[in-house]
Amino acid sequence: MGAQGDGIGPGPVFVPLTLPGERVLARGDGARAEVAEIVSPSPDRVAPPCPHFGVCGGCALQHWAHAPYLAWKTNHIRGLLAREGIETEFAPGFAAPPGSRRRIALHARRGKGGVAIGFKGRKSWDLVPIEVCPISDPRLVAAFPRLRALAAPFLEHPKSAPTLHVTLTMTGLDIDVTGVERKSGGLSADARMRAAEVASAADFARVTLAGETVYQARLPMVRFGKAAVALPAGGFLQAVAAAETEMARIAVGACAGAGRIADLYCGAGAFTFPLAEAAPVYAADFSDAAISNLKTGIATAPGLKAITAEARDLVRRPVLAGELKGVDAIVFDPPRAGALEQVGEIARSKASVVVAVSCNPATFARDAKALIDAGFKLQRVHPIDQFLWSPHVELVGVFGR
């Protein structure tokens, strides 16, 4: 992309909402500028499907045609691996379709026209009220009026800036609210009552305040393989159900033939239960609530191989190589910081297959280098695009001895 305009120096300039190869007129100061005019548009430029695009900060790449957009994400992973001297095969990637997000975080603010909910603006802390959202499941979008009503009681204190973390489950919407002022005593009993009344009228499954129950009509349930599992309040869940299914499919396929499997950073069992259809599984995660719900879910899926689950901080107390004796395959799905401490023990284990699920290709590349240095080979990478039209990309990497 070529950029010229007021205040732009001779070095590289980042101009959002442009595409590779375009020539634009831009205004800015230093290394960042804003588009004033598209002089020569890319042939890959398309019309954004959302009327909020360009103002809302939720999506950055709706103006890019699908095929080159996905290729750019794959090349991003390839570039990060190259920095560590790693080359590998890339399998066809998974691409989340529009309307598939089951988890969104809506910010709420009180304005002159009443309560507004939406996303943060691009390059701003200002709220952009949202009426439509093409990435979100239509059932979430249909609930916007009811969620707006739910937000009102949580704006009781003038310093409160609530965020509604909304998850679509099999039994209804689960909403965990954060950002409510607590220093002055937190949410009053009256506000809690009003929130519960709104939730009841809207038939929400559960409403929690930073994990503490405000209202519950029924447990929010999700399905992992054959098991029905209650979602912990504020707990982790993949943003797109189809992406979760695809990642589990890759993991199960890679672990085929294993006599025993370890599932580390297992959450509430998204991979544990599909893996247990083929072999006994040892599962570990830092969250007590997730492990408790995983254990309860075992009873809903008869016929599985044995599952042993443990709440354990895998950073401070990683599963040691000696404890992994007899484990043939290891699956791990760490947070963005990666799993450096745990990877050291995996590298010293006798496992012949390792499957790494990662939401951060940079820390994946670091961890992959440690496994490769210990004698593993990164056989293939599966790009996972579950955050549609964002720069974010995830992956599943399969290692073998």
BARO-638999 format. One record per residue (C-alpha): residue number from 0; x, y, z. Coordinates in pm, 1 decimal. Example, Ala and Ser with C-alpha at 12.3 -4.5 7.8 and 13.67 -1.06 7.14 Angstrom:
nr,xx,yy,zz
0,1230.0,-450.0,780.0
1,1367.0,-106.0,714.0
% end
This chain:
nr,xx,yy,zz
0,0.0,0.0,0.0
1,124.6,350.6,-82.2
2,23.7,641.9,138.9
3,77.1,1012.5,99.8
4,-65.9,1306.2,285.6
5,-37.3,1562.9,560.9
6,208.9,1493.8,842.7
7,322.7,1156.4,712.1
8,694.1,1088.9,724.7
9,911.8,886.6,485.3
10,899.0,562.1,686.2
11,633.1,289.0,697.3
12,285.7,413.9,784.9
13,-2.9,210.4,923.3
14,-333.5,313.3,765.0
15,-636.0,115.5,893.0
16,-919.7,13.5,660.8
17,-687.0,-14.8,360.4
18,-564.0,-322.5,172.3
19,-228.7,-440.3,33.2
20,-145.9,-275.6,-299.7
21,-381.9,19.1,-260.9
22,-277.4,381.6,-307.2
23,-452.5,620.3,-71.9
24,-448.1,978.1,47.3
25,-410.9,974.8,424.8
26,-375.8,1221.8,708.3
27,-184.2,1151.8,1025.3
28,116.0,1212.1,1239.5
29,410.8,976.0,1245.3
30,361.8,606.3,1178.3
31,-20.2,602.9,1194.3
32,-267.0,779.4,968.1
33,-630.6,776.1,861.8
34,-766.3,734.6,509.5
35,-885.8,1052.1,340.2
36,-936.8,900.5,-5.1
37,-883.1,565.8,-179.1
38,-694.3,664.4,-494.7
39,-640.2,316.0,-640.2
40,-857.0,49.3,-472.7
41,-747.6,-311.6,-452.6
42,-939.4,-562.4,-668.2
43,-986.2,-751.8,-341.1
44,-1185.7,-466.6,-184.7
45,-1552.6,-555.1,-120.8
46,-1850.5,-376.1,30.1
47,-1861.0,-426.5,410.7
48,-2178.0,-613.7,513.7
49,-2228.2,-418.1,839.8
50,-2354.8,-57.7,857.3
51,-2144.3,-3.8,1172.3
52,-1816.3,-96.1,999.7
53,-1550.3,170.4,1022.0
54,-1696.1,323.8,1337.3
55,-1734.9,12.6,1552.9
56,-1405.0,-130.1,1672.8
57,-1527.5,-488.6,1666.4
58,-1434.5,-572.3,1305.5
59,-1134.7,-448.1,1108.0
60,-1138.7,-645.5,782.0
61,-1492.8,-662.2,645.8
62,-1373.5,-476.6,333.9
63,-1143.4,-763.6,227.3
64,-1254.1,-1047.9,-4.0
65,-1272.5,-1381.5,172.2
66,-994.0,-1579.5,-2.1
67,-711.2,-1322.1,29.3
68,-825.7,-1240.3,382.9
69,-784.4,-1604.7,487.2
70,-453.8,-1633.8,302.0
71,-322.5,-1332.1,493.7
72,-408.0,-1499.6,825.3
73,-230.1,-1820.1,723.8
74,74.0,-1621.5,611.3
75,76.4,-1444.1,948.1
76,114.6,-1780.2,1122.7
77,376.6,-1889.9,870.7
78,578.1,-1572.5,932.2
79,578.7,-1615.9,1310.1
80,696.2,-1975.8,1274.3
81,969.6,-1866.3,1032.1
82,1110.9,-1634.2,1300.1
83,1177.7,-1947.5,1507.1
84,1320.0,-2129.4,1205.2
85,1015.3,-2357.3,1177.9
86,870.0,-2481.2,849.6
87,572.1,-2713.4,827.6
88,275.3,-2822.4,621.2
89,-41.7,-2613.7,643.6
90,-372.8,-2796.0,630.4
91,-682.6,-2621.0,490.0
92,-807.0,-2375.6,750.2
93,-1141.6,-2347.6,925.5
94,-1335.3,-2028.0,854.7
95,-1625.2,-1926.6,1078.2
96,-1927.5,-1816.1,875.2
97,-2124.4,-1499.1,950.9
98,-2387.3,-1533.4,1220.7
99,-2194.9,-1802.1,1411.8
100,-2054.7,-1620.5,1718.5
101,-2219.4,-1754.0,2035.4
102,-2024.6,-1526.5,2273.2
103,-2011.4,-1147.4,2266.2
104,-1918.4,-874.6,2515.5
105,-2154.9,-575.7,2508.0
106,-2062.6,-251.1,2682.5
107,-2343.0,-48.2,2839.8
108,-2363.5,326.2,2901.8
109,-2636.7,568.9,3003.0
110,-2693.5,861.0,2766.8
111,-2949.8,1127.9,2686.9
112,-3163.8,876.7,2499.4
113,-3150.8,617.3,2777.7
114,-2936.9,305.0,2806.8
115,-2724.3,207.9,2507.0
116,-2538.5,-117.5,2448.8
117,-2273.7,-184.7,2188.8
118,-1903.3,-216.3,2122.9
119,-1613.0,21.9,2174.0
120,-1543.7,253.0,1884.3
121,-1239.0,218.5,1663.5
122,-940.9,386.9,1832.1
123,-1174.1,508.1,2106.3
124,-1326.6,427.4,2445.2
125,-1655.5,572.2,2323.3
126,-1950.8,338.0,2292.2
127,-2092.2,265.1,1946.6
128,-2457.9,160.4,1990.7
129,-2522.1,-156.3,1790.7
130,-2849.4,-254.1,1626.6
131,-2719.4,-532.5,1399.5
132,-2410.6,-754.7,1411.3
133,-2345.1,-986.8,1115.1
134,-2084.5,-1195.3,1301.0
135,-2316.9,-1281.7,1591.9
136,-2573.9,-1559.0,1610.9
137,-2911.2,-1405.6,1514.5
138,-3053.1,-1518.2,1850.0
139,-2804.6,-1291.4,2026.8
140,-2893.5,-999.1,1800.8
141,-3264.8,-1060.1,1862.8
142,-3196.7,-1032.4,2237.4
143,-3041.8,-681.9,2215.3
144,-3357.8,-501.2,2340.6
145,-3383.4,-734.8,2641.9
146,-3010.6,-702.2,2712.1
147,-3043.0,-323.4,2699.2
148,-3315.8,-344.2,2962.7
149,-3099.4,-577.1,3174.0
150,-2808.4,-332.8,3164.6
151,-3006.3,-49.5,3327.8
152,-2991.8,-172.5,3691.6
153,-2615.2,-227.0,3663.9
154,-2570.8,144.4,3581.4
155,-2692.3,236.5,3930.2
156,-2359.8,397.6,4029.0
157,-2230.3,683.6,3808.2
158,-1882.4,526.0,3798.0
159,-2009.6,188.4,3679.8
160,-1920.9,91.1,3322.3
161,-2079.7,-252.2,3290.6
162,-1989.3,-508.4,3027.7
163,-2237.3,-785.9,2955.0
164,-2055.1,-1106.5,2859.7
165,-2333.9,-1291.8,2680.5
166,-2318.7,-1660.6,2589.0
167,-2577.1,-1853.4,2390.8
168,-2620.7,-2198.4,2546.0
169,-2855.9,-2492.5,2489.1
170,-3077.1,-2371.5,2774.0
171,-3080.5,-1998.9,2699.3
172,-2865.7,-1691.1,2740.9
173,-2604.5,-1678.4,3015.5
174,-2491.7,-1324.8,3106.9
175,-2198.8,-1242.3,3332.3
176,-2169.2,-869.7,3413.7
177,-1839.0,-702.3,3498.6
178,-1734.2,-339.1,3543.2
179,-1981.3,-246.8,3820.0
180,-1850.0,-5.9,4085.9
181,-1778.7,-198.7,4407.8
182,-1586.6,44.2,4629.9
183,-1906.1,221.3,4733.2
184,-2082.7,-98.5,4835.5
185,-2155.6,-262.5,4501.0
186,-2497.0,-323.3,4351.3
187,-2786.4,-246.1,4585.9
188,-3052.4,-502.2,4677.4
189,-3306.9,-297.8,4482.0
190,-3091.7,-299.7,4167.4
191,-3037.3,-674.4,4200.2
192,-3411.9,-724.5,4227.6
193,-3476.7,-514.4,3917.2
194,-3211.0,-708.8,3725.6
195,-3370.0,-1038.0,3831.2
196,-3713.6,-915.2,3722.2
197,-3582.2,-820.7,3377.4
198,-3400.3,-1154.2,3346.0
199,-3713.7,-1344.2,3441.3
200,-3929.3,-1155.3,3192.0
201,-3668.4,-1213.5,2921.4
202,-3640.1,-1583.5,3010.9
203,-3261.0,-1567.2,3046.2
204,-3101.0,-1882.7,3186.6
205,-2870.4,-1704.7,3429.6
206,-2733.8,-1360.9,3520.2
207,-2420.3,-1327.4,3732.2
208,-2222.5,-1030.8,3859.7
209,-1850.7,-1113.1,3825.0
210,-1940.5,-1477.6,3882.6
211,-2187.8,-1418.1,4169.7
212,-2542.4,-1528.7,4091.8
213,-2800.9,-1252.5,4057.1
214,-3067.4,-1463.9,3883.3
215,-3089.5,-1824.5,3769.9
216,-3383.6,-2002.5,3612.2
217,-3178.9,-2302.7,3498.2
218,-2817.9,-2400.8,3447.5
219,-2665.4,-2283.3,3117.5
220,-2572.9,-2608.6,2942.9
221,-2335.6,-2678.4,2654.1
222,-2257.5,-3000.9,2471.8
223,-1904.9,-3139.5,2446.8
224,-1911.8,-3453.6,2236.6
225,-2175.2,-3679.8,2395.1
226,-2174.9,-3496.9,2729.5
227,-2399.7,-3214.8,2851.1
228,-2196.6,-2984.9,3075.7
229,-2299.0,-2685.8,3285.8
230,-2104.9,-2372.5,3196.4
231,-1926.1,-2215.7,3497.5
232,-2022.8,-1853.5,3560.1
233,-1779.5,-1640.9,3363.4
234,-1605.5,-1956.8,3244.2
235,-1417.7,-2003.5,2916.7
236,-1596.3,-2128.9,2606.6
237,-1484.9,-2115.3,2244.1
238,-1653.4,-1825.9,2063.2
239,-1787.9,-2038.6,1776.4
240,-1934.2,-2383.5,1833.7
241,-1832.3,-2508.7,1488.0
242,-1472.2,-2399.8,1550.6
243,-1470.7,-2594.6,1876.2
244,-1606.2,-2901.0,1694.9
245,-1338.7,-2871.2,1425.7
246,-1055.9,-2834.0,1678.7
247,-1183.7,-3138.2,1868.8
248,-1205.2,-3335.0,1543.5
249,-840.8,-3254.7,1464.7
250,-729.9,-3349.4,1816.0
251,-921.3,-3678.1,1814.5
252,-783.3,-3769.6,1471.4
253,-426.4,-3695.4,1575.2
254,-462.1,-3903.6,1893.8
255,-612.2,-4206.1,1718.5
256,-466.1,-4527.7,1855.7
257,-339.8,-4376.1,2179.9
258,-378.1,-4596.8,2485.8
259,-402.5,-4300.6,2726.6
260,-440.7,-3928.5,2663.5
261,-371.5,-3617.2,2873.4
262,-585.7,-3306.8,2814.9
263,-414.1,-3007.9,2976.6
264,-582.2,-2668.4,3019.8
265,-897.1,-2869.7,2958.6
266,-1157.3,-2615.9,3077.5
267,-1492.7,-2784.7,3127.1
268,-1409.1,-3062.7,2881.2
269,-1449.8,-2939.6,2523.0
270,-1180.5,-3183.3,2407.8
271,-1186.3,-3420.9,2704.6
272,-1520.9,-3578.6,2619.7
273,-1458.3,-3637.2,2245.8
274,-1114.7,-3780.8,2329.9
275,-1265.8,-4011.5,2593.6
276,-1474.8,-4182.4,2328.4
277,-1152.6,-4354.6,2218.1
278,-919.1,-4373.0,2519.6
279,-893.9,-4297.7,2893.8
280,-819.8,-3928.9,2957.4
281,-644.1,-3742.1,3236.6
282,-774.4,-3381.7,3236.9
283,-633.7,-3083.5,3426.7
284,-720.6,-2713.8,3447.9
285,-661.9,-2426.4,3692.3
286,-1038.4,-2363.1,3733.8
287,-1203.0,-2550.9,4021.5
288,-1548.6,-2468.3,3881.6
289,-1463.9,-2599.2,3534.9
290,-1326.0,-2925.4,3672.9
291,-1626.0,-2967.7,3902.0
292,-1866.8,-2922.9,3610.9
293,-1659.1,-3156.6,3393.2
294,-1686.6,-3427.1,3658.0
295,-2063.2,-3378.9,3681.8
296,-2090.0,-3399.7,3302.4
297,-1934.7,-3747.2,3297.0
298,-2262.7,-3895.8,3419.7
299,-2447.7,-3757.8,3113.8
300,-2235.1,-3954.5,2865.8
301,-2234.7,-4327.8,2941.8
302,-1999.6,-4547.4,2743.1
303,-1694.6,-4321.5,2758.3
304,-1351.9,-4443.7,2859.9
305,-1240.0,-4342.5,3209.6
306,-1191.0,-3970.0,3274.8
307,-976.1,-3850.5,3566.5
308,-1000.0,-3475.1,3625.3
309,-792.0,-3251.1,3852.1
310,-794.6,-2879.5,3936.9
311,-431.6,-2774.6,3907.2
312,-235.2,-2457.2,3829.1
313,-29.5,-2571.9,3531.9
314,200.6,-2270.1,3550.8
315,301.7,-2304.2,3916.0
316,255.9,-2680.6,3925.3
317,281.8,-2826.3,3574.6
318,212.4,-3195.6,3525.5
319,559.2,-3348.6,3547.3
320,709.5,-3577.8,3286.2
321,709.8,-3859.0,3543.4
322,336.9,-3811.6,3601.2
323,280.6,-3844.8,3225.5
324,425.1,-4195.7,3226.3
325,201.6,-4420.3,3017.7
326,45.6,-4126.8,2831.0
327,77.2,-4171.1,2454.8
328,-81.6,-3842.8,2341.1
329,-109.6,-3497.6,2497.6
330,-351.3,-3219.5,2405.0
331,-301.9,-2872.9,2552.1
332,-500.1,-2551.7,2501.8
333,-338.0,-2274.9,2709.9
334,-435.6,-1906.8,2742.9
335,-264.0,-1638.8,2532.0
336,55.0,-1649.9,2738.8
337,118.2,-2003.6,2615.6
338,238.5,-2301.0,2818.1
339,614.3,-2261.2,2853.9
340,639.2,-2429.9,3195.6
341,412.9,-2718.1,3095.8
342,577.9,-2759.4,2755.9
343,910.4,-2825.0,2927.5
344,757.4,-3127.5,3099.1
345,578.7,-3241.2,2781.6
346,912.7,-3226.6,2601.0
347,1064.3,-3460.6,2864.6
348,771.7,-3703.1,2852.2
349,751.8,-4021.8,2645.2
350,437.4,-3913.1,2458.1
351,457.5,-3977.3,2084.9
352,185.8,-3727.4,1980.1
353,123.9,-3373.0,2100.1
354,-162.7,-3150.4,1986.5
355,-132.9,-2779.6,2067.0
356,-442.2,-2560.7,2042.7
357,-345.2,-2194.3,2046.4
358,-517.4,-1855.2,2045.6
359,-179.8,-1679.3,2006.7
360,45.2,-1786.3,1717.3
361,341.0,-1596.4,1868.8
362,349.1,-1797.9,2191.8
363,265.3,-2113.4,1995.0
364,580.2,-2058.2,1786.1
365,786.6,-2021.2,2103.9
366,639.9,-2336.3,2258.4
367,672.0,-2526.6,1930.1
368,1043.6,-2446.1,1917.8
369,1088.4,-2601.6,2264.0
370,912.7,-2920.4,2151.2
371,1110.2,-2937.8,1828.0
372,1438.3,-2890.9,2015.1
373,1336.4,-3190.9,2229.8
374,1293.1,-3416.5,1927.3
375,935.8,-3354.4,1813.2
376,844.2,-3258.8,1457.5
377,565.8,-3010.4,1382.3
378,384.1,-3220.7,1125.5
379,111.8,-2973.8,1028.5
380,-74.5,-2662.2,1133.3
381,-449.4,-2609.3,1096.6
382,-538.8,-2235.1,1089.0
383,-863.6,-2158.6,1275.8
384,-1042.8,-1834.2,1190.5
385,-1320.0,-1817.9,1448.6
386,-1297.0,-1440.3,1502.8
387,-1436.3,-1340.8,1165.5
388,-1313.7,-1012.0,1009.0
389,-1065.1,-946.6,1289.8
390,-683.5,-965.4,1265.0
391,-693.4,-1245.7,1523.0
392,-618.9,-1601.9,1410.4
393,-593.3,-1928.3,1603.7
394,-450.5,-2266.7,1517.7
395,-409.2,-2632.7,1599.9
396,-59.3,-2775.9,1565.1
397,9.2,-3150.2,1549.3
398,349.5,-3279.7,1663.9
399,500.0,-3627.6,1640.1
400,826.0,-3785.4,1748.9
% end
